Amino acid sequence: MLKFLRKKKTVKRILLVAALLIIPGFITWQAGSLSKKEKSNSRVSIDDNIQISFKDFEKSLKDAEVGLFLNYFNQPEVLDKVKTDRQLLNQLAYQNLILKNIAKREKIVVSNREVVNFISTHPLFNRKGGFDNKLYEYILRYNFGLMPRDFEESVRSFLANSKLKENITKDVTVSEDELLWFYKNEYEKVKFSYISIDKNILKDEIAVKEFEINSFYDRNKILFKEEEKEKVSSYIANLIKNEKSIEFVNKETAKVYNELKVDNISLEELAKRHNLKLHKTEFISRYDNIEEIGEAYKIVEMAFKLKPGQVSNPIEIKNGFVIIEPIEFKFINEDEFEKEKEDYKNKVLATKKMRIFDNWLKSIAINYSLDVDPEKR
């Protein structure tokens, strides 16, 4: 480790609150390519002012791997998944290069002492209540394939990114209304029944005539470049079928819902009348997924606007429409909320900071162009 740490087997435990290395939503990077024959000292530009070498990129890629390991060392399933995701690692490496540039511009410095404190207090390298140098060297050699000095520089980069994130989000706060909203979203639940109408219900039975294919092709020639019409006719036919099936399911859903309202029947009766399966859920929160439907947020949100026994308007989902009927609600416990309020506030604040930093990084990344394809080194 750094000389200071190498001379001492343990360092006084200092709690360093280092914000997590944020993995933002996938950003569309502008990437060119360089062949494998390019020399290792070839340089590529990030923007008008910066140039990086493949060696720089390789270092950034290693920094990304180190950051993931430091964050997810105690979640092996998550770590195994992300560390083998080449696309994610490449994007994190690109992100680190941009953040490194911004941190340098903002004059963000990470001292040797901060690196020492972070490493010596990280649970990964501690055993029996103190820093274990043998364990540290073993992990560096067999998990990272790094010498101590190289690993320490990766940690320095990790901490610089954390400081930058903290600077960007330092003024973020959480109001009482926001806190309650997050808490309800996580802990309020509803049990309901529903029927679904699949948008592809009659797709295979829909006929597409040749003149429809010809008309579509003529209107959209630009989409097919120099392709001959015969080569894309099946693709066009499928597009037309999709359009017709969506149009059909819209009409069918409106018809079914109108019957329910006019005849004043229950959702169960409606399902029997149209030979539709009536599904019943267990308690579902807004953040859950529902089998055959997907994300539950929009549906659960609608459910909480109804009373048990009331039937919703048709709700559009990815595969068509659903109509729901709440059965039972599980509201938050106000007393439990008050007990957990302060700890929960820290969780919400971290989530909000992550989103704000993510959006900030996306807006910054638009101005950067990386003319390198890491898959072609």
C-alpha positions as CSV (number, residue, x, y, z in Angstrom):
1,M,0.0,0.0,0.0
2,L,1.0,3.6,0.1
3,K,4.2,4.0,2.2
4,F,2.3,5.3,5.1
5,L,0.1,2.3,5.3
6,R,2.8,-0.2,4.5
7,K,4.7,0.8,7.6
8,K,1.6,0.3,9.8
9,K,-0.3,-2.9,10.0
10,T,-3.5,-1.1,11.1
11,V,-4.7,2.4,10.8
12,K,-7.2,4.0,13.1
13,R,-10.7,3.3,11.8
14,I,-12.0,6.4,10.1
15,L,-15.4,6.3,8.6
16,L,-15.1,7.7,5.2
17,V,-18.4,8.3,3.6
18,A,-17.6,7.7,-0.1
19,A,-20.6,7.9,-2.3
20,L,-21.1,4.9,-4.6
21,L,-19.8,5.0,-8.1
22,I,-22.9,5.6,-10.0
23,I,-23.8,3.3,-12.9
24,P,-26.1,5.5,-15.0
25,G,-28.7,4.4,-17.4
26,F,-27.0,3.3,-20.6
27,I,-25.7,6.3,-22.5
28,T,-25.5,6.3,-26.2
29,W,-21.8,7.0,-26.8
30,Q,-20.5,8.0,-30.2
31,A,-17.8,5.5,-30.9
32,G,-15.6,5.0,-33.9
33,S,-13.2,2.1,-34.4
34,L,-9.5,1.5,-34.7
35,S,-8.1,-1.8,-36.0
36,K,-6.1,-4.3,-34.0
37,K,-3.0,-3.2,-36.0
38,E,-3.0,0.3,-34.5
39,K,0.0,0.8,-32.3
40,S,-0.6,0.9,-28.5
41,N,0.4,4.5,-28.3
42,S,-2.2,5.6,-30.9
43,R,-4.3,8.4,-29.5
44,V,-7.9,9.1,-29.9
45,S,-9.9,12.2,-29.1
46,I,-12.6,12.6,-26.5
47,D,-13.5,16.2,-27.4
48,D,-11.8,19.2,-28.9
49,N,-9.4,19.5,-26.0
50,I,-8.6,16.0,-24.8
51,Q,-6.9,13.0,-26.3
52,I,-6.5,9.5,-24.8
53,S,-4.4,6.5,-25.7
54,F,-5.5,2.9,-25.6
55,K,-3.4,2.6,-22.5
56,D,-5.6,5.3,-20.9
57,F,-8.7,3.4,-21.9
58,E,-7.3,0.1,-20.5
59,K,-6.5,1.9,-17.2
60,S,-10.1,3.3,-17.2
61,L,-11.5,-0.1,-17.8
62,K,-9.5,-1.5,-14.8
63,D,-10.8,1.4,-12.7
64,A,-14.3,0.4,-13.6
65,E,-13.7,-3.2,-12.6
66,V,-12.2,-2.0,-9.3
67,G,-15.1,0.3,-8.6
68,L,-17.6,-2.5,-9.2
69,F,-15.7,-4.8,-6.9
70,L,-15.5,-2.3,-4.1
71,N,-19.2,-1.6,-4.3
72,Y,-20.5,-5.2,-4.7
73,F,-17.9,-7.4,-3.0
74,N,-20.6,-8.5,-0.6
75,Q,-23.2,-9.2,-3.3
76,P,-21.5,-12.0,-5.3
77,E,-24.5,-12.7,-7.6
78,V,-24.7,-9.1,-8.7
79,L,-20.9,-8.8,-9.0
80,D,-20.7,-12.0,-11.2
81,K,-23.3,-10.6,-13.5
82,V,-22.0,-7.1,-14.0
83,K,-18.2,-8.0,-14.2
84,T,-18.9,-10.2,-17.2
85,D,-21.0,-7.6,-19.0
86,R,-18.5,-6.3,-21.5
87,Q,-20.8,-3.6,-22.7
88,L,-21.4,-2.2,-19.2
89,L,-17.7,-2.3,-18.4
90,N,-16.9,-0.4,-21.6
91,Q,-19.5,2.2,-20.8
92,L,-18.2,2.6,-17.3
93,A,-14.7,3.0,-18.7
94,Y,-15.9,5.8,-21.0
95,Q,-17.8,7.4,-18.2
96,N,-14.7,7.3,-16.0
97,L,-12.7,9.1,-18.7
98,I,-15.2,11.9,-18.8
99,L,-15.5,12.2,-15.0
100,K,-11.7,12.2,-14.8
101,N,-11.6,15.2,-17.2
102,I,-14.2,17.0,-15.2
103,A,-12.6,16.3,-11.9
104,K,-9.3,17.6,-13.2
105,R,-11.1,20.8,-14.4
106,E,-12.8,21.2,-11.1
107,K,-9.4,20.7,-9.3
108,I,-10.7,17.8,-7.3
109,V,-7.8,16.2,-5.4
110,V,-7.7,13.0,-3.4
111,S,-4.8,12.9,-0.9
112,N,-2.7,9.8,0.0
113,R,-4.3,10.0,3.4
114,E,-7.8,9.6,2.0
115,V,-6.7,6.6,-0.1
116,V,-5.1,5.0,3.0
117,N,-8.2,5.6,5.1
118,F,-10.5,4.2,2.5
119,I,-8.5,1.0,1.9
120,S,-7.6,0.4,5.5
121,T,-11.3,0.6,6.6
122,H,-12.9,-1.2,3.7
123,P,-14.5,-4.4,5.0
124,L,-13.0,-6.3,2.1
125,F,-9.5,-6.0,3.5
126,N,-10.3,-6.3,7.2
127,R,-10.1,-9.4,9.4
128,K,-10.4,-9.7,13.1
129,G,-11.1,-6.0,13.6
130,G,-8.2,-4.6,11.6
131,F,-6.5,-4.2,8.3
132,D,-4.9,-7.4,7.1
133,N,-2.0,-6.7,4.8
134,K,-1.6,-10.3,3.6
135,L,-5.3,-10.5,2.8
136,Y,-4.9,-7.2,0.9
137,E,-2.0,-8.4,-1.2
138,Y,-3.8,-11.8,-1.9
139,I,-7.0,-10.1,-3.1
140,L,-5.0,-7.7,-5.3
141,R,-3.0,-10.5,-6.9
142,Y,-5.8,-13.0,-7.5
143,N,-8.9,-10.9,-7.9
144,F,-7.5,-7.9,-9.7
145,G,-4.1,-8.9,-11.1
146,L,-2.8,-5.6,-9.9
147,M,0.2,-4.4,-8.0
148,P,-0.6,-2.3,-4.8
149,R,0.4,1.0,-6.4
150,D,-1.8,0.4,-9.5
151,F,-4.7,-0.6,-7.3
152,E,-4.3,2.5,-5.1
153,E,-4.4,4.8,-8.1
154,S,-7.7,3.1,-9.1
155,V,-9.0,3.8,-5.6
156,R,-7.9,7.4,-6.0
157,S,-9.9,7.7,-9.2
158,F,-12.9,6.0,-7.5
159,L,-12.8,8.5,-4.7
160,A,-12.4,11.5,-7.1
161,N,-15.5,10.4,-8.9
162,S,-17.3,10.1,-5.5
163,K,-16.2,13.6,-4.6
164,L,-17.4,15.0,-7.9
165,K,-20.8,13.3,-7.4
166,E,-21.0,14.8,-3.9
167,N,-20.2,18.3,-5.3
168,I,-23.0,17.9,-7.9
169,T,-25.6,16.7,-5.4
170,K,-24.6,18.5,-2.2
171,D,-27.6,20.7,-2.2
172,V,-30.2,18.0,-2.9
173,T,-32.8,17.6,-0.1
174,V,-35.9,15.5,0.5
175,S,-39.1,17.2,1.5
176,E,-41.7,15.6,3.9
177,D,-44.1,15.1,1.0
178,E,-41.4,13.4,-1.1
179,L,-40.5,11.1,1.8
180,L,-44.1,10.0,2.3
181,W,-44.5,9.5,-1.5
182,F,-41.5,7.2,-1.7
183,Y,-42.5,5.3,1.4
184,K,-46.1,4.7,0.1
185,N,-44.7,3.6,-3.3
186,E,-42.6,1.0,-1.6
187,Y,-44.9,-0.3,1.1
188,E,-48.5,0.3,0.0
189,K,-49.9,-2.8,-1.7
190,V,-53.1,-3.9,-3.3
191,K,-54.6,-7.3,-4.2
192,F,-56.8,-7.2,-7.4
193,S,-58.3,-9.2,-10.1
194,Y,-57.9,-8.4,-13.8
195,I,-58.6,-9.4,-17.3
196,S,-56.2,-8.8,-20.2
197,I,-56.8,-8.4,-23.9
198,D,-53.7,-9.2,-26.0
199,K,-53.0,-6.9,-28.9
200,N,-51.8,-10.0,-30.9
201,I,-55.0,-11.9,-30.3
202,L,-56.0,-12.2,-34.0
203,K,-52.7,-11.2,-35.6
204,D,-52.2,-14.6,-37.3
205,E,-55.6,-14.5,-38.8
206,I,-55.2,-11.0,-40.3
207,A,-54.8,-11.1,-44.1
208,V,-52.5,-8.6,-45.8
209,K,-53.2,-7.9,-49.5
210,E,-50.5,-7.3,-52.0
211,F,-51.7,-3.7,-52.8
212,E,-51.3,-2.9,-49.1
213,I,-47.6,-4.0,-49.2
214,N,-47.0,-2.1,-52.4
215,S,-48.6,1.1,-50.9
216,F,-46.6,0.8,-47.7
217,Y,-43.4,0.3,-49.6
218,D,-44.0,3.3,-51.9
219,R,-44.7,5.5,-48.9
220,N,-41.6,4.4,-47.0
221,K,-39.0,3.7,-49.6
222,I,-36.5,5.7,-47.6
223,L,-36.6,3.1,-44.9
224,F,-35.5,0.3,-47.2
225,K,-32.5,1.9,-48.9
226,E,-31.8,0.0,-52.1
227,E,-33.6,-3.2,-51.0
228,E,-35.9,-4.8,-53.6
229,K,-39.5,-4.9,-52.6
230,E,-39.6,-8.7,-52.8
231,K,-36.9,-9.0,-50.2
232,V,-38.8,-7.0,-47.6
233,S,-42.4,-7.9,-48.4
234,S,-42.7,-10.3,-45.5
235,Y,-41.3,-7.7,-43.1
236,I,-43.8,-5.1,-44.4
237,A,-46.7,-7.6,-44.1
238,N,-45.8,-8.1,-40.5
239,L,-45.7,-4.4,-39.8
240,I,-49.2,-4.0,-41.4
241,K,-50.5,-7.0,-39.3
242,N,-49.2,-5.2,-36.2
243,E,-51.0,-2.0,-37.1
244,K,-54.3,-3.9,-37.8
245,S,-54.0,-6.0,-34.6
246,I,-53.6,-2.9,-32.5
247,E,-56.5,-1.2,-34.2
248,F,-58.6,-4.3,-33.6
249,V,-57.7,-4.6,-29.9
250,N,-58.5,-1.0,-29.3
251,K,-62.0,-1.5,-30.7
252,E,-62.4,-4.8,-28.9
253,T,-61.4,-3.4,-25.6
254,A,-63.7,-0.4,-25.9
255,K,-66.5,-2.8,-26.8
256,V,-65.9,-5.1,-23.9
257,Y,-65.6,-2.2,-21.4
258,N,-68.8,-0.6,-22.7
259,E,-70.6,-3.9,-22.1
260,L,-69.4,-3.9,-18.5
261,K,-70.7,-0.3,-17.9
262,V,-74.0,-0.6,-19.8
263,D,-75.0,-4.0,-18.5
264,N,-73.6,-3.2,-15.0
265,I,-71.9,-6.6,-14.6
266,S,-68.9,-7.7,-12.6
267,L,-65.5,-8.2,-14.0
268,E,-65.9,-12.0,-13.4
269,E,-69.1,-12.0,-15.4
270,L,-67.5,-10.1,-18.2
271,A,-64.6,-12.6,-18.3
272,K,-67.0,-15.5,-18.6
273,R,-69.0,-13.8,-21.3
274,H,-66.0,-13.3,-23.5
275,N,-64.1,-16.5,-22.5
276,L,-61.3,-14.5,-20.9
277,K,-59.3,-15.7,-18.0
278,L,-59.9,-13.8,-14.7
279,H,-56.5,-13.4,-13.0
280,K,-56.1,-12.7,-9.2
281,T,-52.9,-11.3,-7.7
282,E,-51.4,-11.5,-4.3
283,F,-50.5,-8.2,-2.7
284,I,-48.6,-6.1,-5.2
285,S,-46.6,-2.9,-4.7
286,R,-45.9,-0.3,-7.3
287,Y,-42.4,-1.6,-7.8
288,D,-43.3,-5.2,-8.5
289,N,-43.8,-7.0,-11.7
290,I,-47.0,-8.9,-12.6
291,E,-46.9,-12.1,-14.6
292,E,-48.2,-11.6,-18.2
293,I,-48.2,-7.8,-17.7
294,G,-44.8,-6.6,-16.6
295,E,-44.2,-3.5,-14.5
296,A,-46.9,-2.8,-12.0
297,Y,-46.5,0.9,-11.3
298,K,-49.2,2.3,-13.6
299,I,-51.7,-0.4,-12.7
300,V,-51.2,-0.2,-8.9
301,E,-51.4,3.6,-9.1
302,M,-54.8,3.2,-10.8
303,A,-55.9,0.7,-8.2
304,F,-55.4,3.1,-5.4
305,K,-57.7,5.6,-7.1
306,L,-60.5,3.0,-6.8
307,K,-62.5,1.3,-4.0
308,P,-62.8,-2.5,-3.6
309,G,-65.3,-3.7,-6.2
310,Q,-64.9,-0.7,-8.5
311,V,-63.7,-1.5,-12.0
312,S,-61.0,0.6,-13.8
313,N,-61.0,2.0,-17.3
314,P,-58.9,0.0,-19.8
315,I,-55.2,0.4,-18.9
316,E,-52.8,0.2,-21.8
317,I,-49.8,-2.1,-21.3
318,K,-47.1,-3.3,-23.5
319,N,-49.0,-6.3,-24.8
320,G,-52.5,-4.7,-25.0
321,F,-54.9,-3.7,-22.3
322,V,-56.0,-4.7,-18.8
323,I,-59.1,-3.9,-16.8
324,I,-58.7,-4.3,-13.0
325,E,-60.9,-4.6,-10.0
326,P,-59.3,-4.0,-6.5
327,I,-60.0,-6.6,-3.9
328,E,-58.1,-5.5,-0.8
329,F,-55.6,-2.7,0.1
330,K,-52.7,-2.7,2.5
331,F,-51.9,0.9,3.5
332,I,-48.8,2.1,5.3
333,N,-48.6,2.0,9.0
334,E,-48.2,5.6,10.2
335,D,-46.5,4.6,13.4
336,E,-43.9,2.4,11.6
337,F,-43.3,5.2,9.2
338,E,-42.5,7.6,12.0
339,K,-40.1,5.1,13.6
340,E,-38.3,4.4,10.3
341,K,-38.5,8.0,9.0
342,E,-34.9,9.1,9.6
343,D,-33.2,6.0,8.3
344,Y,-35.6,5.9,5.3
345,K,-34.8,9.5,4.6
346,N,-31.2,8.7,4.0
347,K,-32.2,5.9,1.6
348,V,-34.5,8.3,-0.3
349,L,-31.8,11.0,-0.4
350,A,-29.3,8.6,-1.8
351,T,-31.7,7.5,-4.5
352,K,-32.6,11.1,-5.4
353,K,-28.9,12.1,-5.6
354,M,-28.2,9.1,-7.8
355,R,-31.0,10.1,-10.3
356,I,-29.8,13.7,-10.3
357,F,-26.2,12.8,-10.9
358,D,-27.3,10.3,-13.6
359,N,-29.2,13.0,-15.4
360,W,-26.4,15.5,-15.0
361,L,-23.9,13.0,-16.5
362,K,-26.1,12.3,-19.4
363,S,-26.4,16.0,-20.2
364,I,-22.6,16.4,-20.0
365,A,-21.9,13.3,-22.1
366,I,-23.7,14.8,-25.1
367,N,-20.7,17.1,-25.6
368,Y,-18.2,14.2,-25.7
369,S,-17.3,12.0,-28.5
370,L,-15.1,9.0,-28.1
371,D,-13.5,7.8,-31.3
372,V,-12.5,4.4,-30.1
373,D,-14.1,1.0,-30.3
374,P,-12.7,-1.0,-27.3
375,E,-13.7,-4.3,-28.9
376,K,-11.2,-3.7,-31.8
377,R,-7.9,-3.1,-30.0
